[in-house]
Amino acid sequence: MSVDYQQVLADLRAQLGKEAVTDDPVRRFAWSTDGSYFRIVPEIVVHANQTEEVAKVLAVARTHKAPVTFRAAGTSLSGQAVGEGILLMLGYDGFRNISISDDANHITLGAAVIGAEANAKLKPLDRKIGPDPATLTSCMVGGIVNNNASGMCCGTTQNSYQTIESAKLLFADGTRLDTGDPDSRDAFTQARPELLATLTELAKSTQADTELADRIRQKYAIKNTTGYSLNALVDYQDPFDLINHLVVGSEGTFAFVEEVTYRTVPEARNKASAMAVFHNMVDASKAIPPLKTDAVAAAELLDWASIKAVTGKKGMPEWLSELPEGTAILLIESRANDEAQLQAYTEQITQSIAHIETLRPIEFSSDPAVFGQYWAMRSGLFPIIGGERPKGTSVIIEDVAFRVEDLANAAADLSELFQVHGYPEGVIYGHALDGNFHFIITPNFRRKSDVEQFDRFMQAIADLVINKYDGSMKAEHGTGRAVAPFVELEWGPKAYALMKKLKEAFDPDRLLNPGVILNEDAEVHVKQIKSSAAVDDYVDRCIECGFCERTCPTNNLNMSPRHRITTLREIERLDQAGEHAKAQKMREAAQYDVIDTCVACQLCTIACPVDNNMGMLTRKLRSEQLTSTAQKVLDFQANHYKGVNQVLSTGFDLLHGIHKFTGSTITGGLMKVGRVITKEVPYWDPSFPKGGNLPKPTQSGEGRPVVVYFAACGGRTFGPTPEDPDHTTLPDVMVTLLERAGYEVRVPDNTRQLCCGQMWESKGDYKNADGKRKELIDALEAMTDGGQHPVIIDALSCTKRTLQDAGVDYTLVDAVDFIHDHLLDKLELVNRKAQVALHVGCSAEHLNAGSKMNAIAEQCADQVIRPERIFCCGFAGEKGLFKPEINADALRNLKSQLPEGLNEGYYANRMCELGLTRHSGISYRHLAYLVEECTRPAGS
């Protein structure tokens, strides 16, 4: 029957509220993408932060027979995180609990915990979780479990299936189960006896069928995530053990995974890596069996096409260009808890393959700078190929597995298929110890013939992997829609029938992620393919993997860079198809989400494997939207910035005075009236600062070193807030600190007129932005006496903007660098703080200032608190004054992470500090304040 989604929407909103549920066309489309090549637009999107909310969604789904797809981080590569009907996305604040047992042998993780976050908690204990997918810094535990994700080191012995201890589950019928809790098991026995009986009988009959049981064991001798985890039926008899392990790799089709407890595995303290360069793939493959020992943690195989793809690229070894055609490389890593054991391991490895001739000596290095280059070669394959693909094409990573003894021949056969089916760019690399190959192709899906070409290729892959080598069509990426048509071919009718019985037992109404894993449509793998229309060089390389989402400050508010890019691609596709009215309607509807609320922090570029820059594209799009009136206003501000800056500073002093005498209600009312008149009036907030002031140069002193100090706009415009402990402004603190360290301080006479240009660039006005930057650079250069004196800027974002292009011919540093490198050793530490909070924001990340900021704070405080999952404050220059919802959302979890009694926090950018102060309830100021107070002479 057809589903009345308007009624579904109404019922969901009645249960969860309007904010958690949307059918907005733009947002539904934006969230219809994962890391795969599929595009499936849901009817409704729900964000859930609690299991009770998931239960309510499932109750509505049962009532209306509406399908539900669960989604964690959406990094999935096989189309299992998108679906029709209701898309239930893990919220950005719930399911993030982490609990480690006293002996560190177990860790309990909420479904939304990112894998790398779990390992960060375990690292001091020399433990980690077993699964180690390449997406570990982005993917969430819910996805890791549901896909049985693995990686370079965990193989088939430390993946989720092997290391899961227990799980908290919510089933489609609303029943719950904690497989690690006896009381929960007893209750479930009463609630779902038929499921337990069915699973027990299926295990019994499978184990009794010797041929089938042997087939299952054989299939899992190598990596395999094709279909359901049938190995559970031969490995276990207890129905709760069966549920525990059947849910692993079930891709959200059996139950909602709320929480999982893993048995942790050792994390070695010492590592060493080596490049073994062989004449050909045959020799490289011969080296793999001897390497399958405890001495080898990972062995990654790269074929000749892979080597060619990275040769000559930034960060790659120069000697790659000297290798002859046909060369193959094994990148080998060894790990141990002490150096002696590591040395023994590396010697054992070298000796074990000494009988195979190599083109270069096998030399292990334990220097991270050296072996880091080796692994950059391996990890660089994907971004290099993805980034260099032709515009408008997709990038697809498939993963297959073979018996180790078949690897060389299988690689040759795969390479031949690339040529036969028109994908000459295809490369092969992978986890050699497990017989696991990844291959990358960059198909074009613009025409029907393109899709047919891809279908022929996949059919040929299936024939090769299944019929010729009896391998796995999916080794570690999950089945999804990409391989669903080939599950029965790989497993055979008897095993496939077993999978159908499992689905029927867990989800008889087929509400959970229908069409994933089991699908009778033989062409589902070539349907609902997403387009990849070219938009702009800044983002055309995007593969929609979602790596950017973790650090984006607006990901919870509305969109991440991935969402913005996929929306822009659809607008462009509609325009190219001649559907201009639809394109314009979507463009207008997407303005707030895509353009207006992007803070252009460019953290996405740091996280992105192919170096996309949504921030710069946003500024470019804003530039195209500038009206002549807006441009005139921006021109006036640039040409008369001295007066504008003075008015702003004086205005905030005046505003502070009005508030003091009239209170927030009247002041807020006046500001509201002002906003009706002009958009240049900000939203009122009681934590608004007073006005700032300019720095005063010091008396010249003979023999004292000279520094030129430029007070950036934020610090000279915005002074202390009501939460700050004193009324000293940043320019005054900086001059005091520099004088105390023995420096003569010079400041530009026309400081009020000078600016790095950031405020114009953020609006897309590059003409004035670049003009103001050049004006600043020239003015500062004139004060350096031919480059003799360094220049200090006291705001990280301004330093970044000033230094972003070539053209600064003198020493220009940020205040953080100067304090760390030149002041700390010249100042006597008089007192230390008990604890302080530290924010390391987007500009600090871009300038690699985080470690120095942390070092400064640790010099001055016994404990430094770094709130988690806050990478950018969302204030974005003056945007926080006019769109406060961005700053509020980005910092929504800040206050709850600050310990009781902590009353001061630090950063190095005044605008960001205003936002941090507003949403923390404590004073956030520049690190210079902390150093000044801790080195202030007694009695001063």
N, C-alpha and C positions, 0 to 999 in steps of 0.2 A: 504494500500500500504506500501511497505517497505521504510524505511527512509535511505537516503544517508548521513550517519553521517560524512563522509569525507567532503562533501560539507557544512554540518551544521557547522563543525569545522572551515572550511575556512571562512564562513560567520561570525561566532561569533568572530573570531580573527580579521577580518577586522573591525568589529564594536567596539571591546573592547580591542584589543591588545593581544599579545601572553602571557603576564604574567598572565592575568586574566582567561585564558582558557587553559585547558589541556586535552589531551587524553592519557597521560602517563599511561601505564598499572599498574605500582606499585602504583601511587598515586590514580588512579581510584579505585583500590582494597582497599587501605587504607581508603578511604572516603566512602566505601560501607557499613559501619557499623553504627548502632546507639545503643541505650540502649536495643533494643529488641533482639529476637533470630533469626532475619532474616538477610540474606546476599543477597543484590541485587546490582550488579556492574553496575554503569552507563556507558554510552558510552563516555560522556563528563562531565567534572566538571567545573563550572564557579563560580568565587568569585565576588560578586557585593557589592559595597560600596555606591551606589547611586540609587535612583529610576529610573533615566534615564538609567542606565545600565540594570536594570531589564526589563525596557520597550524594550530595544534593544534585549534582550534575547527572550522575548515573541514574538517580531516581527519575528525573525528568526524561532522560533518554529512554528509560524502560517504558515509561508511560506513552511516549510518542513513537517508540521504535526508531529512534534517531541514532545513527552511528556516531561513535566517539573515537577520536584519535588522541592519544596521549603524546605530549611533546615536552622534552626536556630542553637541551641547548639547541637542538636542531642542526647538529653538525653531521647528522646521518648522511651516508652517501648512496643509499639504495632506495630512497623514497618511502621510508617507513615513518617519517615524522610529519607527513602531510596527509590530508584526507578530507573527504566530503563530510557534510553534516556538521558536527560540533568538534572544533579543535580545542582541546583542553591543554593549555600551556601552564607549566609550572610557574607560579608567580616568582617575583624577584626577591622576596623576603622570606618566604616560607620554605619548609623542608630543607633547612640548612644546618640542622643540628649535627655536631661532631662530638663523639664520646669515645675516649680511649680507655681500655681496661688498665688496671694497675700495673700489670706485667707487660703492657703494650703488645700483647699477642693478638688482641682483637680490637677492631675499631668499628663503631656504629655510625652510619652516615645517612643523613637525609637525602632524598632523591635529587635535590637541587644543589648538593655540594659538588663543586668542580673537583675533578680528580687531583689536580695539582694542589688544591687547598688541603685535601686530606694528607697528601704526602708532606706538605709543609709542616703540618702538625706532628707528623710521625718522624720527620728527619732528625730532630735532636735525640730521638730514642733509637736511632739506627734501624728504623723499620720503614716500611712503605706498604701500599696496597699492591696486590699482585698484578692486576691489569695495567698495561702501560701503553695505551694507544697513542698515536702521534698527535692526537687532538687533546691530550691530557690537560693542557692549560685552558681549554675551553669547554670540553664535554662534561656532562654531569653524571653523577652516579646512576640516576635512573636510566640513562641511555647506555652507560657502560654495562649495566646488568642485563638490560633488555636486548642488547646486541651481542652479549658475550664478547665485548671488545677486547682485543689483545694488542700486541705490539712487538717491538724488537727483542725484548728480553723475556717476557712472560711465557711465550710459547704455548704449549698445551698443558703445562704443569702448574702455572700460576694464574690462569685466567679466572674469571668470575665463577665458572662452573667448579673449578678445583678449590677455590678459596672461600666460597660463600659458607657462612656458618648458619645464618638464619635471615628471615626477611619478614617485614610487616606488609601485608597485602590487603587490598580491597578488591573484591570480585564484582562482576557485572550485576549480580543479583543483590548487592549491598552487604553481603556477609564479609566479615573481616577475619584475618588470621595473622597471628604472630607465631611463626614456626618455631621460635625459640622460647616460647612461654607455655608451660604445661596447662595452665588454666585456659589460655586461648585455644590450645589444641583440643581440650575437652569440650569447650563450647562449640568449636567448629565441627567436632564429631557429631554433636547433636543437630547442628544446623544443616550440614551438608554431607550426610552419610552416603548419598548416592555418588558424589564425586570421589570420596575416599575409596568406596568399594570399586568403582570403575578403574581408578588408577592402580589399585592393588591387583585387580584381575588382569589389566593390561600388562603390568610388570611380570606377573606370574606366567601368562601365556607367551610373552616375548622371550623370557628366559628359558621356557620349555621348548621353544622353536629354535633348535640349535643353529640351523642355517641362517635364520634372521638375526639371532643374537651375534653370531660370528660376523655377519655382514655389518652390523652396527659397530662392533668393536673395530673392525677393519677401517670403517669410514672415519673413525675418530683417532686413528693412529697418526693422522696428519691433521692440520688445522681444518676445521669445518664448521661453518655457521649456516650452511644451507638447510633450510627446513627447521623443524623443532629438535630439541636436544634429546633425541631418542636414546642416547647413551644412559640417561637416567633410568630407563626401563630395564637395563641390564646391570646397572651398577647398584641399584637400591631396591628394597622391598617395602620398607616403611613408607606409608602414604605421605607423611609430612616431609620426609627426605625427598620423595618423588616430587612433591610440589615445589620444594626449595630449588631443585635443580632443573625442573621443567620450565619454571618461570625464567630462568637464565636463557637468554637467546630467543625469548618468545615475542619480542618486538611489540609489546603492549597489546597482544591479542588474547592473553589469558587473564591478566589482572593488572591493577594499578599498583606499582611498587612504591610504597611510602618511605620505606627505610630498609637498609640492609646492613647486616653485620658481617664483616670479612675477618678471616684469619690473616693477620699481617705477615709479611715475609721480610727477611733480612735485607737491609740496604748497606752494601759494602762501603767502607770509608775510602778505599783506594781504587783507582781505575787507571787502566792503560789501554791504548789503542794502537793498531798498526794497519797499514795498507799492504795487502798482499796483491801484487800486480801480476796476473797470469797472461800467458800468450793467447789464450782463448777461453771460451766458456766451458769447453770440455775439461780443461785442466782445473779451472776454478771449481767446477762441480765435483771433480775427483777429490778436492781438498775438503769437502764438507763432511763426509762420514768420519774422518779422523778427528774433526773438530767437535764432534758431539760428545763433549766431556764437561765435567764441572769447571774446568779451567776457562771455558768460553762462555761469556755472558750473552754475546750477540755476534752474529756474523751476517753482514749485509752484502748482497751480491748486486753488482752493477754491470749491465751489459755494455757493449760498445756504443750503442745509441745513447745510453745514459751518460757515458763519459763524454761523448761529443757534445751533448746538450749543455754541459756545465763548463766545458773547456773555455778558458779565456774570460770567464765571468768573474765579477768582483768577489774576492775572498777565496777563490779556488786556487789550488796548488799550480804553480807555473809549469811544472814538469808534465802536466797532462797533455800539453801540446806536442810533446816529444814521443808519445806512445804510438805504436803502429796500429793500423786498422785491425779490428778483431779482438783487441785487448779486452780482458775482463778483470774486475777488481773485487776482492773480498775485503770489506772493512770489518776488522775483528776487534772485539773489546773483551778485556778480562777485568774481573773485579775481585777484591779480597779485602779483609779487614785489617791486614797488616802488610807492610811493604815486603817482608820476606816471602810471604805466601804469594803475593802478586808477582814477585820476581820468579818464583818457582813456576807459577802458572804460565807466564810469558815464555819461559824457556821450554816448557813442555809443549806449548802450542807451536813454537818455531820448529822444534824437532819433529813433531807429528806430521808436518807437511813438507819436511825438508827434501823428501824424495820427488817432489813436484817442482819443476824449474819455474822460477819467477823472473820477471823482467827487472825487478829492483829488489834489493835486500829487504827482508822483513824486519823492520825496526820498530819496536814498541816505544811509545812515549807516554809518560805519566804527567806531562806538562799540559795543563788545560789549553794553553794558547796554541799548542801544536795539535793535540788530538781534537781540539775544537774545530780546527780547519778541516780535518778529515770528516767530521760529522756534519759540518756545514755543507760539504759536498753532497752527502746523502740527503740531508733535509732540504738542500737547495734545489733539488730536481723538480719538485712540484711547483714552487713559485716561479722558477725560471721558465719552465714549459708553459705554465698557466699564464704567466705575464707576457710571454712572447707570441702567444697564439694569435692568429688573425682576428681582427675586430669582428664581433658578431658571432664568433664560434663559441661552442661550449668546451668545457674541459671535463673529461670523465676519467675517474680512477677506478679500475676494476681490480679485484684481487682473487686469485685462484691458487690452488695448492696441488702439488704433485708429490709422489714419493721422491725422496732425495735422489735415488738412483736414476730417476727420469728427468731431472732438472735440465741437464745440458740439451737433450733432444727436445724437450718441451720448449725451451727458450728458442731454439732454432725454428721450431714449428710456429710459435707465436710470432716471431719476427717475419716469417713468410706470410702469415695471415695479414699483417699490417700492410705489406706491399700489395697483396692480391686484392684487398678490399679498400684500398685507397687511403690508408692512414700511414703514410711513410714517416710521419713525425713520431710514431709510437715508440715508447721506450719501456724497458723491462728492468725492474729492480725489486728487491724484496728481502724477506727474512729467510735466508738460505737454510739455517739450521732446521727450520720447520717446513722446508719445501714450499714456502709461500712466496709467490710472485705478485707484485703489483705491476700493472701496466697502465700507461696514460695515453689517451688519444684526445684529439681536439676536433670533434666532428662539427659540421655545420648542419643545422636543422631548419633551414629556411624553406626548402622545397620538399615535396612529398618524396622525391627521388633520394633526397638526403636521408630521410627516415628509413626508406627501404634499404639503402646501402648499409646503414647501421644495423638493421635487422639481420641482413645477410651475414654481417660480421659476427654478431652475437650467436647466430645459429651455428656458424663455423667454429666459434670458440667453444660452444657447448659440445659439439661433436668431438672436438679435439680433447677437451678436458675430461669429458665423461666417457665417450666411446673408445677413445684411443688409450687414454692413460688412467681411467677410473679415478680421477682426482676430485677436487672440490671446486664447484663453481663460485662459492663464496667461502673464503678462508677466515676472515675476521670482520668484514664490514656489514654482516647481516644480510638476510635474503631480500627483504623489501619487495617492491614491485619489479625491481631490476632483474631478479632471477626467479621470481615466483613461477613463471611458465616452465622452468626447467627443473623444478624440485622433483617431480615424479620421474623424469628421465634419469636424474642422478641417483635416486634412491630405489626406484622400482615400485611396482604396484602395491606390493604387500606393505612395505614401509610407509608408502604414501597413505594407504588406507588407515594405518595406525595413527598418522598425524591428523587425519580427519576426525578420528574418534577422540583424540585429545582435545581438539578445538570444540567439538560438540559437548564434551564433558565439562570444560571450563566455561564456555560461552555459548550455550545452546541457541540463543537468540541472535548470535553473530553481530553484536553491537560494537565490539571492541576492535578497532582498526581493521575492518573488513577489507579483504582483497590483498592484504599483506601476508606473506609466506604462502598461503594457500589461495590460489586464484585459477579459476577454470578458463579465463580468457588467455588464449595463447599469444595474444598480441599486447598484453598489458604493459610489457616492457618498452613498447614503442608508442604508447599513447600518453596524452597529457604531458607532452614534453615542453619545458619552458623555453621561451625565446630568449635570445641574448642580444637584443638590439644595441647598437653602438650609441653611446650617449656623449661621452667626452673622454679624452685621454686620461683625465684624473682617475676615472673609475672603470674604464672599459675592461680592465684586466680582472675585474671582480668575478669570483667563482661562487659567490653567495654561500660561503662555507660557514659564516657566523663567528669567526674568530674575533671579530671586532666588537661583538656584543658585550662581552664581559666588562670592558673598560668604558663603554659609552655612557655618559651621564644622563642621556635621555631614553635609555633602553626601557626603563620602567614607565616613564611618562607617556611615551608614544612609540618612537621608532629608534632603531639603531642604524648605522650606515648600511648594513645589508638591506634593511627594509626600505631605506630611502633610494638606494640604487635600483632595487627591483621595481619600485614604483616608477622611477624615471624611465626605466627601460620599457615599461608597458606604455607609458605616455608616448615615447618615441616610436614604439611599434605601431600604435594606433595612428600616429601621424603618417608613418611610412605606408600604412595600409590604406591611406586616404580617408580614414575615419576621424576627420579633424574636429568635429563637434564633440565626439566622445573624448578625444584627447584633451580638448580645452576644458571640458567639464571635470575631468580627472585632475588636470593641472591646477585648476582653481580649488578643488576640494582638498588637494594635497599640500597647498601652500603652507599652512600652519605646521603640519607634521614634517614635511620634507625640508622646507627652506627656513621658515621663521624660527623654529625651535632648535635647529642644529647649532651647537655652540662653537663649532669649528675649532675644537680643541686639538684635532688631528691625532688623538690617541689611536684612532683606527689605523693610521698609517704604521704605527709601531707594532700593532698586533697583526696587521694584515700580511699574509704570506706572499702577496703579489704587489705590495706597496701602493694600494689604492689610497686616495686622499680625498675623502668626502668633504672634509673641512674646506679645502681649497676650491672644490667644485661649488660648494654652497656660496662661497664669496663671489665666485664667477657668476653664478646665477643671480645673486643679488645685484651685481653690477649691471646685468642685462635688464633688471627691473627698475633701475634708478630713473625717476622722472626728471624732467628739466628743473622743476621746482626744488626737488630734493637735492639735485646736484648744486644748485645755486646756494642752498643752505650750507652744504658741505664745503663749498668753495669759500664762503664767508667765514666759516669756522676756522678753516686752514689759514686764511690770510690775516685773520684777526684773533689768532689763538691766544695771544697774551691777554687780551681783554676778556675773551670767552672763559679762559681758565680762571682769571681773577673773579669774574662774576660767579662762577660755579662755587669757588671756595667761599666767597662772601655769602653766597646764597645759602650754603649749608650752615654757616654760622648763624644767619638770620633765622633759618628754619629751626635750628636748635633752640634759639631764644624764644621763638613763638611757642614751640612745644613746651618749654619750661613753664611758661606763664598760662597757657591755655589747655594743656593736656592733649592726649592722643585723639580724642573725639573731634575736637575743633580743628586741630592740625590736619588730621586725616580728611576731614570734610573739605578743607581748603584745597588740599592736593587733588581731591576727586574732582572738584570744580575746575581746577587747572587742567586736568587731563581731558576734560570735555573741550576745552579751548584749544589745546595743543598736545600732541603725542610726546612732546619733549619734557613733559612733567612726569616724574617717576611716581611709582606707588609709595605710599607712606609706610614707614616702619619705625617703631619707637627706638630701634637700635641704630638709627641713622647717626652718622658721625658729625662732629663739628667740622668747620673748615680747617684746611691745613695752612702751611706757610712755606716759604722758600728757605733753603739753607743759607747760613751766613758763613762766608769764607773766614778762615783763621788768619791770625797775624803771621806774616812771613817770618820764618825763623832760619837763621843761617845754619846750614848743615843738616837741616831736617829734610827727609825725602818728601817729595811733592806728589800728591795725588789729585786728580781732577774728579770731582764728584758731581754726578748729574742726578738730581732728584726727579724721578719719573712722575708722570701726571697723578697717579693714584695717591702717592704719599704726600705730595704737595697740595693736593686738592682736598683730600679727606683726612681729617685729623682723628683724634680719639673718639671712641664711641662711649656711651654711658656705662658699658661693661668693662672698659679699660681701667686699670688701677690708677693711672695718673693722666695728666693732660699733655704730656710731652709728645711732640710730633716726631715722625720718622726722620725728617731732615735734621732735626736737632739731635736726635739720638746718634745718627750716623756721624755727624761732625764731632760730637763728644767722643765717640768710640775711636775715631781715626786720630784725633788729637791725643787721646790717652795713649795710643800706641806709638806716638812720636812723629806723626805725619803733619805736614802743612797741607791744608785743604783749600783747593781752589774751586770755584763754582762759576759757571757761565753767567755773565751779566744779564743775558736775555733768557734765563731759564723758563720763564712763563710762556714764552713764545715757542719753545722747543718741544718736540714730541717725536717719538719713533714712528708714528703713523699708524699704529695699531687700530685706533678707533675708526679711521677711514677705511682701512683694509677690511675690517670686519663687516662693513656695510657694502663692500664691493667697489669702493672708490679708490682704485689703484693709482690714479693720477696724483691725487693729493697725498695718499699714503706714501708713495715713493718720493714725492717732493719733500714731505716733512722729514722722512728718514734721511735724505741727502742733506737737508738743512741742518739736522742734528749732527750728523757725522762730520760735516765741515766745521761747524761751530766748536765741537769738541776737539777736533784735530788742531785747530788754531791755538788751543790752550795747552797742548802737550809739548810745546817747544821742540817741534820737529820729531815728535814721537818719544821724547825722553821720559815723560811721565805717564803712568797708567791712568786709564779712565774707569771709574766705577759707576755702574747703574744699579739702583736699589730695587728693581722689580724684575723678576725672572722673565715675565712675558715681554717686557720692553727690551731686555737684553737679547732675548731670542730674536725678536723682530729686527733689532738693529744689526745683529750679526748674521741674519739669514742669507744674505748674498755677499759676494765678494765686494770689496771696496773699502774696508776698514784697514788702513795701513799703520795703525798704532795699536798698542795693547789696550783692549777693551774687555773688561771682565764684569761678571755679576758680583754683587755684594757678598753673596754666599761664598763664591770662590775666594774672594779677597779675604774675608773673615777667616775662612778655614786655612788658606795657604800662607797668609801674611800677618794676621792679627793674633791668633790664639797663642802663638809662641812668644809674643811680645807683651802679653797681658798677664797679670797675676790673678789667679782665680781666688777670690776672696770668700765666696760662699757658693753653695750648690742648692738647687731646688730639689724637693723630695720627688716630685713627678710633674711632667709636662706632657701635653699632647703635641704631636707633630703631624702636619699635613704635607704630603709630597704630591703636588698636583701635576697637571698636564705639562706646564712649562718646565717644571723641574725634571720630568721624565724626558722631555725633548733635549734638555741641556745636560742630561746625566748628572744632575745635581743631588740626587737622593742620598747617595752614600755620604757626601760631604755634609748635607743637612743633618743626617743622622749622627754623624761624628761630632758636629757642633753641639747638638742637643745632649748627647751623652757626656760631653765634657762638663756640661753645666747642670745636669740633673741625674739623680740616682736611677730614675725610671723614666723611659720614654715610651709613651703610648701611641701606637700607630693604628688608628681605627681601620678595620678591614673593609675591602670592597668599595673604597671611596678613592677613585682615581682622578676625578675632576670635580670641582665644587659646583660647576654649572653656572657660576656667576657671569663668566664670559665678558669681562670688561664692564661696560655699562648695561649689558643686557639684563643683568640681575636686578637693575633698577626698574626696568620696564616690563620684563617677563619673569616676575619673581617665582612663578610656579616651577621653572626649570631648576633654579637653585634649591628650592624647597624639596623637590623630588630627589635631586641628586644627593642631598644631604639628609634624607629622611631617616637614615639609620645612624647618624653621627652621635646624637646626644645619648642614645641608649648604650653606646659603646664606651662612654667616658666614665671612669670610676667616680664614685661619690667622693667628694673632697677635692677633686682635681679642679682647678679654677683658672688655668691659663694654657693657651695653645699657641703654636707658632707656625708660620710659613714664611714666604718671602715675596708676597705680592699683595698690595693693599686692598685691591678690589676683591680678591678672593678671601682675604681675611675678614672683610665686612660680611660676606655671605656665611663664612664659617662661624663668626660670632653670632650672627642672627639665628642660626639653627642649632647651635651647641649650648647656648645660654652662658658661655664663658667667654673671656677675652681671648681673641686670636690677634697676634701682632707679628711683626717681622722678627726673625731670629736675632737681628741686631739688638733688640730690646733685651733679650735673654742674656746675651753676652755682656751688654753694658751693665745690667744689674748685677751679674755674677762677678764682674771684675771691678765694680765700683769701690773705690777706696773707702775704708771704714770712716764714718763720720761725715761723708759727703752728702 
